[in-house]
């Protein structure tokens, strides 16, 4: 068995012999050159196939995916370094960068960035500074290199030099990264007043909330809330609680409808409940800043795609690389770990999500919930149950409410009605604020709806709305009313909400889909959904609704086109409702095999108990009768950019 020490000897041999760090000497004969190249490739192959511990930081090594024999699976387990990232194996990714650097003689600027971050994770800041020079001196990564160099100086105790170096590159960093990172650095080097000044400089005098999710103001507002949150936490640590509360009061003024939630936030600032008051370490600040950097790059990707009318698809490997590198510098950062797990989960890399969750220094309730959810998707119910039970056991007092709320949803999907409904009744009693009570009742409503107990779901939905009268609570209540067969009252509530948000694509979608599902007003539904689709043509859920309205009007081909678009947009994920719709369409188009395949997929995606029975009936017996009668599609008159007025609702 090859040991870690022998790997170091192999690597040293490469440099001593010169076979990998440089080309063959010019005075070699052709035969000698061929022998040299063969030896070089043989040693590199040994490095790539090696399945012992890699020459990476201990923190990185803890991320290694291991086989049944307990040894790392090795670099050849992955077709490319990106596949190691997709597996949550940042150790193998870093090792592959090392191997490539040995082969090329010197690391590429990107490899230098990666290797320097790993050196920082090992606490070797001198090596980190020396390694990152390649990136600093390059054309394409000089800004990133300068950002890292500043942080390595800070980690190395050279605070003044670090701040100066950061200021030199900060303005060129993407988004708010420069300001947020500088503020974090100033805080950890003991210059808190300067940090607060930075936060204040990027907090707008007038805070304006977006009208709806598709409002371009939404991204900016998210940044403002992030800045306010970090500024408020720092103020609280300095004992300036009233100033911290004033920041949230300004946010509350921008979103008066969210008054209950903001009141809870103000109480939290006052009491400190659920707030981490520990002084942030330099490593934690660096990791957070690196994660901010990766998020800013991701936003740039989204914005560039939006400008050319495209939707970002697929795994954001750049973001995941930097997030995972950030995590090895602060392994105990649960929020960052859960964010990485969530990104992997969203791309259906469920094994990787479990691996990252379970590689934490210590298990927590939140990580066990994440593990349970991924096990559920891998159809491992016993492991999911075990992880849920452990989550509940691990939950600390101030975590019980959130843990129970999440756990009951997963228990419901596991079809464990007793555990789910027991928690549904217990959870609201754990709440300490109206916002928490409303959230708990909302979750309980969803649990009862999942099991077809619509009257009980309505009780909880009404309780949630009475405690916290917001748009989301009103829409959840409308849904509960409809499921309890109180259609007219539900429709009145939705129409009233639509009048207040006439150009919110999701609100239009809610109204249009309600009309399709619960009334026979298909022409009106089609017109409303056409407007929603014009405002958000790439949204898969709006496309599904618009396609379903076409189906009800007998336009089977049009329905198929729009709903298949929805399926493609959310891939590799699936949604039971989209698959159920496609099953009906395929059946009436004569493709019975495709219909049954779609219905089977729908059944596997956890529809409610009532819907599950309906889909199973179709799967067993097909659809009786003809398709909806074909009708002329209604004419739709759209204004500029698809906007509509109150008179159209």
Secondary structure, 3 states (H helix, E strand, C coil): CCCHHHHHHHHHHHHHHCCCCCCCCCCCCHHHHHHHHHHHHHHHHHHHHCCCCCCCCHHHHCCCCECCCCCECCHHHCCCHHHHHHCCCHHHHHHHHHHHHHHHCCCCHHHHHHHHHHHHHCCCHHHHHHHHHHHHCCCCCHHHHHHHHHHHHHHCCCHHHHHHHHHHHHCCCCCCHHHHHHHHHHHHCCCHHHHHHHHHHCCCCCCCCCCCCCCCHHHHHHHHHHHHHHHHHHHHHCCCHHHHHHHHHHHHHHCHHHHHHHHHHHHHHHHCCCCCCCCCCHHHHHHHHHHHHHHHHHHHHHHHHHHCCCCCCCCCHHHHHHHHHHHHHCCCCHHHHHHHHHHHHHCCCHHHHHHHHHCCCCCCHHHHHHHHHHHHHCCCHHHHHHHHHHHHHHCCHHHHHHHHHHHHHHHHHCCCHHHHHHHHHHHHHHCCCHHHHHHHHHHHHHHHHHCCCHHHHHHHHHHHHHHCCCHHHHHHHHHHHHHCCCHHHHHHHHHHHHHHCCCCHHHHHHHHHHHHHHCCCHHHHHHHHHHHHHHCCCCHHHHHHHHHHHHHCCCHHHHHHHHHHHHHHHCCCCCHHHHHHHHHHHHHCCCHHHHHHHHHHHHCCCCCHHHHHHHHHHHHHCCCCCCCCCCCCCCCCCCHHHCCCHHHC
